[in-house]
Amino acid sequence: MDLKNNQIKVGEILQNPKAKAILTREFPELMNPLLIGMARRMTLSDVLLKAHGRYPKEKLDRVLNELRAV
């Protein structure tokens, strides 16, 4: 998947079933309708800034690599 230098919108990522499955597996606590509704228009870069400090960098890097491989 082309993450467009992390400028891809979260909504675009979620349209891909494989990418959505990765996010659901890795971040089940974030996959509720309220949070997803707010995040759909955000860029991946924006989400990563908010995730900084909440999740280990290694985990975020691994998930990004998995998304790129989709």
Steps between C-alpha positions, in 0.01 A plus 500: 500500500628844413485699823574818302786598729256460794262755345239234421169550681401243761174450312693389193696247703182359652351439155757226447383185685855372558617834639192529719567149635856602593377806687226303673749235611760748623276775640165342593438767763497768231268324259173626643253702291547825690880509469498374142245763406726773633815351344371430146593846373833514681824420324712211614764755597252671736407168658866407547563829680217421741626143546850617589569404859190280528642214297858378463675629190588142406131405490408802288787431259397135470137592427607758241715238327207257497272764351757579230513131411123481444 
